[in-house]
Amino acid sequence: MRLSDIVGHLDLTVWPKMALVLFLGVFAGVTWRALRTSKIDIDAAAALPIEEEGANHV
Amino acid sequence: MTPATTPIEQPLTSVRPSLHTTAGLESFSYDDDIVRKFLLMTLVWGLVATLAGVVIAAQLVIPNLPFDWTFLGLKPLMLLKPLTDTSWLTFGRLRPLHTNAAIFAFAGNAIFAAVYYSTQRLCKARMWSDKLSRLHFWGWQSIIVAAAITLPLGITQGKEYAELEWPIDIMLAVVWLGFFGTNFFMTLKTRRERHMYVALWFYIATIVTVTILHVFNNLSLPFGLFHFLTTGDMMSPDVFMKSYPVYAGVQDAFMQWWYGHNAVAFFLTTPFLGLMYYFMPKAAERPVFSYRLSIIHFWSLVFIYIWAGPHHLHYTALPQWASTLGMLFSVMLWMPSWGGMINGLLTLRGAWHKVSSDHVLKFFVVGITFYGMSTFEGPMLSIKSVNSLSHYTDWTIAHVHAGALGWNGFMAFGMMYWLLPRLFQTPLWSKKLAGTHFWIGTLGILLYVSAIYWAGITQGLMWRAFDATGRLAYPDFVETVNAIQPHYWVRLIGGLMYVAGIVLAGVNFYMTWRSRPATYNVPVYQAPALTTLAPQARFADELGTSKLTTNIEAGRKIDMFLQGNWHRRWERLPLRFTIWTIIAVAVASLFEIIPTFLIRSNVPTIASVKPYTPLELAGRDIYIAEGCYNCHSQMIRPIFAETKRYGEYSKPGEFVYDHPFQWGSRRIGPDLAREGGKQSNLWHYLHFKDPAQITKGSIMPAYPHLLEDALDFEAIKARVDAMALLGVPYANAVKKGETVRMAHEQAAAIGESIAQQGGPEGVADKKVIALIAYMQRLGTDIKNAPAPTPTEPPTAPTQGGAK
């Protein structure tokens, strides 16, 4: 029996549903992580581009 | 101020300072010379790409001009005639030049300008290697020049946006990952800012994903090189550079649109989002609206985008589950895309009044708005019922140009106007001119896309229209082409306006450069190196502290884990972050690719489908070289209007020997999947000579060179050998001397039939004969009775469909 035979017997109609569940898990995790981050850290990160050239000018 | 150098020659007052520590601080400066170089080429290639676009837009209306019109005894319109019948100027060869120039040259250089400027500042570090930066710059420009030479010569892989042949592909991989990627990641490694700002995340995703896409979609067998290595015979340059993809038919289509869709995602979207997240706050002088939203935006986009490719292949021979998966994730993609758009636009909260007077913000606001429009429309077009109307029409072209001209173009120009005074250390020469560029560009885009939306929907509806008796209302394809000629004229005007805007930008660029100081000021900065800090100080907040009062250590550890500080730690670790990005991309890819490649039932074998004869194979390569796939599809969808117009719908098993597949994505001309046997050999001969003489109103270019150029029969053996190596079951045809004999025999038969039908004699050795052989074979196998064994080799050439 070859790998293609095994995969060939899979019911692929469930594939989109599995992918959806997988994504929702990732999405929930990322959202949870983003909301848990402290405001101080978030504000510091967001301010990076508008800091004066990013370092002490000598 | 005396201009002393060209824009790309920087009179450095200080070369890269050696890193030294003063009370824990390191001194460094930024390399803005490389940003100036890339910015200049963004403008140059932007002009080239859009001019090429104007030329090919003109080619769709020029054939119907009255060339004999006389003015003051002259025939001025005859000056445009070469655009309709010059081999290296035909639509099929120039359209890939236009798309490649727009994507890789214009957008590519804009991306690099953005990355080199922002990465250094976000990392508080000069690029790791000035030498790699220069190798990247000159290597990339060399690739573009190589593309500009080879594509008009018909040297192409025949896969959209992946047309470049293997030597250029290898060069591209080396320059992209070896020079650019290495330099970028080493800069991240040696950075002095702990947190990697979200723009850097988008750049990381761009670099790793484009590498994966490029490598796997371009796996091919370079048969000219293979022939040289095995026989020592060096063939002509065009044959030497030719290759066949290792994938065929459905699998090749799947790989191609996995690549094609994600090239849009990771070359035209993620790096421009990185650009937006850096330059929009700069221009608005306030931080991004929500950094939390940008985190969700990034991961959702990276995770979802890669699944959506199959929506380019609805109703084709692609398996249904893959098509549904692509549609589902495309619709889901709408949310993160709009999250990003909202985040970009709301960065202007409290500063909207600046937009009316700030030309940079004008470009950014319209650019982001076009991003929002395109990313709403994309998911809508991926819905199967909508796609059944839009696919193969100009609707897709309008969608693409709203994104390319509006989103990519305007974000690039907004960045350019923001950078010009900073890079050349002098005020922008004319803000008024920049404002004029904005308005003429915006009107140009609106004119362009409005006309082409109208054209696409009109033609799509005409294709599926039936009269009261149940017959096609517009049975002649050319009727539907002629109906949208006025729209094509409006598109041409819109395109010219957009080009005019770029010319104005060029004037502003040049005049600003002229006002630059004789010597650029190169500021030196100081910051502590991350590695010089004690580990406790570097990652003081990594573990966090638990607020729980419990004495159970496990509970405290869980609480600390749930605070998410571990995530912040690996956000700062480029390698780990990159690995997670690769995993996000790879999981989605493998979810779709493994079943597509491993399930044999996806591509049911059709016993009567045989490999192309040697002459047909040579003809197929001419079809590819001429870029016929740019105007003709070879995929009849199971839609009544299509089967009525073209014949039986296409089956996956019909394409098992198609390296590469040639399904196409736009029908400027009719589908050719069942073209074999519909017309006589003489009809095809005369049609290639001058299509308008055969089909009144046709806008197809003439191919007189195919009637004159001799076919290289000796090279056919190398083509057949390569196909055999890829698994195409040739047997007799690969025996020594047999290939060429078979090709001559079939060519003689077709040449004779043309002469018998009243055509010219002595044409059997011309390229057009091979192309006719291929045309007559298309879609005919399925009509033949099943052969005794599925792998029986072709023992005799088919005779074509002579009537």
Interface residues (C-beta under 8 A of the other chain):
Chain A: L3 S4 V7 G8 L10 L12 T13 W15 P16 M18 A19 L20 L22 F23 V26 F27 V30 T31 W32 R33 A34 L35 R36 T37 D41 I42 D43 A44 A45 A46 A47 L48 P49 I50 E53 G54 A55 N56 H57 V58
Chain B: L25 S27 F28 Y30 S118 R121 L122 C123 K124 R192 E193 H195 Y197 V198 A199 Y277 Y278 F279 P281 K282 E285 R286 P287 V288 Y291 R292 L293 I295 I296 W299 S300 F303 I304 W307 P319 W321 T324 L325 L328 F329 M332 P523 V524 Y525 Q526 A527 D541 L562 Q563 G564 H567 R568 A584 V587 A588 F591 I594 P595 L598 I599 R600 S601
